[in-house]
Amino acid sequence: MFKILLTLAAALLAGCAVLPDAPLTSAAGISRPAARDFNAGYLAAQKTITAIANGASTLRAAGRLSDADRDNVVKVLTDAEAGLQLAKTLHTADPVAGMSKLDASVAILTALQNYLLTKELKK
């Protein structure tokens, strides 16, 4: 059970890896956000999908995930993967739109992680 919790926590942390960095201060004292690396965020989201799938499988084996929940997890992961692919395609032509789609996909993954964490914590 502790291993499941660690897996889900690690997945949550991996999903958070694409949050904006702390602001940088220029020489003039004007604060501006640090540039975010799309590729690093994309790879973190891909790893998060794998971690969620593994965590959900473990929860299913432990009897904490119903058939309906399993089906919904698979659908959400499939949709998130499609969102990541679209983000990658968009990023080539429009980096802002690509980053926005990546952020939306990460938000979906984070919500799913939080939901699965509640399943883990239920006894």
C-alpha positions in Angstrom: 0.0 0.0 0.0 2.8 2.4 0.8 4.4 1.6 -2.6 1.1 2.7 -4.3 1.1 5.9 -2.4 4.7 6.6 -3.3 4.0 5.8 -7.0 1.1 8.2 -7.1 3.0 10.9 -5.2 5.9 10.5 -7.7 3.5 10.8 -10.5 2.0 13.9 -9.0 5.4 15.5 -8.6 6.3 14.6 -12.2 3.1 16.3 -13.4 4.0 19.4 -11.5 7.4 19.6 -13.1 5.9 21.8 -15.9 4.7 24.5 -13.6 6.3 27.9 -14.2 9.7 28.5 -12.7 10.2 31.2 -10.1 10.5 34.7 -11.7 13.9 35.9 -12.6 15.0 39.4 -11.8 16.8 41.4 -14.4 19.6 43.9 -13.7 17.1 46.7 -13.8 15.1 45.1 -11.0 12.2 44.2 -13.3 10.8 40.8 -12.6 9.9 38.6 -15.6 8.9 34.9 -15.8 11.5 32.4 -16.7 11.2 30.7 -20.0 9.6 27.3 -19.7 11.0 24.3 -21.6 8.2 22.8 -23.7 10.1 19.5 -24.3 10.8 19.0 -20.6 7.1 19.6 -19.8 6.0 17.3 -22.6 8.3 14.5 -21.4 7.2 14.9 -17.8 3.6 14.6 -18.9 4.4 11.5 -20.8 6.0 10.0 -17.7 3.0 11.0 -15.7 0.7 9.1 -18.0 2.8 6.0 -17.5 2.9 6.5 -13.7 -0.9 7.0 -13.5 -1.5 3.9 -15.6 0.8 1.8 -13.3 -0.8 3.3 -10.2 -4.3 2.6 -11.5 -3.4 -0.9 -12.3 -2.1 -1.4 -8.8 -5.3 0.1 -7.3 -7.4 -2.2 -9.6 -5.5 -5.3 -8.4 -6.0 -4.2 -4.8 -9.8 -3.9 -5.4 -9.9 -0.2 -4.9 -10.8 0.7 -8.5 -14.1 -0.4 -10.0 -14.7 -1.4 -13.6 -16.3 1.9 -14.3 -13.4 3.8 -12.7 -10.9 1.8 -14.7 -12.7 2.6 -17.9 -12.8 6.3 -17.1 -9.1 6.3 -16.2 -8.3 4.7 -19.6 -10.4 7.2 -21.4 -8.9 10.2 -19.6 -5.4 8.9 -20.2 -6.2 8.4 -23.9 -7.6 11.9 -24.1 -4.6 13.3 -22.3 -2.2 11.5 -24.7 -4.1 13.0 -27.6 -3.9 16.4 -26.0 -0.1 16.0 -25.6 0.2 15.0 -29.3 -1.8 18.1 -30.3 0.3 20.3 -28.1 3.4 19.0 -29.7 2.0 19.7 -33.2 0.7 23.1 -32.2 4.0 24.1 -30.6 5.8 23.8 -33.9 3.7 26.5 -35.5 2.5 28.5 -32.4 4.6 28.0 -29.3 2.1 29.8 -27.1 -0.9 27.7 -28.3 1.2 24.6 -27.8 2.2 25.5 -24.3 -1.4 26.3 -23.5 -2.5 22.9 -24.7 0.3 21.2 -22.7 -0.9 23.1 -19.6 -4.5 21.9 -20.2 -3.3 18.3 -20.6 -1.2 18.5 -17.4 -4.2 20.0 -15.5 -6.3 16.9 -16.6 -3.5 14.6 -15.5 -3.2 16.3 -12.1 -7.0 16.0 -11.5 -6.8 12.3 -12.4 -3.9 11.8 -10.0 -5.8 13.6 -7.2 -8.8 11.4 -7.8 -6.7 8.2 -7.8 -5.0 9.4 -4.6 -8.4 9.5 -2.9 -9.0 5.9 -4.0 -5.6 4.9 -2.4 -6.4 6.7 0.8 -9.8 5.0 1.2 -9.6 1.8 3.3 
